[in-house]
Amino acid sequence: MAIDFDFLLGNNSLFEIVLPLLLIFTIIFAVLQATKILGGKKNIDAIIGIIFGLLLVRNIQVVDTINRFLPIISLGIFVILMILL
């Protein structure tokens, strides 16, 4: 029996909320880990990444911009990788 979880997200789908959150979290976490600004502690870097991700996901305009440009950027990266290989 399938369970419908659309009532949890309202009109927004999984791709409009969770994927931009994961993208922002990953970018912020990677930058903090690479620069070791906060001492290189993974738990603090993860908390900061989650906070930045949640703050940016609250702004619908930022989420729409990410969702609009992500396929174009992904295609560009794919083409560059295929040229390099």
C-alpha positions as CSV (number, residue, x, y, z in Angstrom):
1,M,0.0,0.0,0.0
2,A,1.5,3.3,-1.1
3,I,1.4,6.3,1.3
4,D,1.0,9.8,-0.2
5,F,3.3,12.3,1.5
6,D,2.3,15.3,-0.6
7,F,0.4,16.8,2.3
8,L,3.8,17.3,4.1
9,L,5.3,19.5,1.4
10,G,2.2,21.3,0.3
11,N,2.4,22.3,-3.4
12,N,6.1,21.9,-3.5
13,S,7.6,18.7,-4.7
14,L,10.7,16.9,-3.4
15,F,12.8,18.3,-6.2
16,E,11.9,21.9,-5.4
17,I,12.8,21.7,-1.7
18,V,15.2,18.8,-0.8
19,L,17.6,18.9,-3.8
20,P,18.4,22.6,-3.5
21,L,18.9,22.1,0.3
22,L,21.3,19.3,-0.4
23,L,23.1,21.3,-3.0
24,I,23.6,24.3,-0.8
25,F,24.6,22.1,2.2
26,T,27.1,20.2,0.1
27,I,28.7,23.4,-1.3
28,I,28.9,25.2,2.1
29,F,30.2,22.0,3.9
30,A,32.9,21.4,1.2
31,V,34.1,25.0,1.3
32,L,34.3,25.0,5.1
33,Q,36.1,21.7,5.1
34,A,38.6,22.8,2.5
35,T,39.4,26.2,4.1
36,K,39.2,25.0,7.7
37,I,37.8,28.3,8.8
38,L,36.1,26.8,11.8
39,G,39.0,24.5,12.7
40,G,38.1,21.7,10.3
41,K,35.6,20.1,12.7
42,K,33.0,18.2,10.6
43,N,30.1,18.5,13.1
44,I,30.4,22.3,13.2
45,D,30.8,22.5,9.5
46,A,27.8,20.3,9.0
47,I,25.6,22.4,11.3
48,I,26.6,25.6,9.5
49,G,25.9,24.0,6.1
50,I,22.4,22.8,7.2
51,I,21.6,26.3,8.6
52,F,22.7,28.0,5.3
53,G,20.7,25.5,3.3
54,L,17.6,25.9,5.3
55,L,17.8,29.7,5.2
56,L,18.2,29.7,1.4
57,V,15.4,27.1,0.9
58,R,13.0,29.5,2.7
59,N,13.5,32.0,-0.1
60,I,11.4,30.8,-3.1
61,Q,13.2,33.1,-5.6
62,V,16.6,31.5,-4.8
63,V,15.1,28.0,-5.1
64,D,13.5,28.9,-8.5
65,T,16.8,30.3,-9.7
66,I,18.7,27.2,-8.6
67,N,16.0,24.9,-10.3
68,R,16.2,27.0,-13.5
69,F,19.9,27.1,-13.9
70,L,20.9,23.6,-12.6
71,P,20.0,21.6,-15.7
72,I,22.0,24.1,-17.9
73,I,25.0,23.9,-15.6
74,S,24.8,20.1,-15.4
75,L,24.7,19.8,-19.2
76,G,27.7,22.2,-19.5
77,I,29.7,20.1,-17.0
78,F,28.7,16.9,-18.8
79,V,29.9,18.3,-22.2
80,I,33.2,19.5,-20.7
81,L,33.8,16.1,-19.2
82,M,33.1,14.3,-22.5
83,I,35.5,16.7,-24.3
84,L,38.2,16.0,-21.7
85,L,37.8,12.2,-21.9
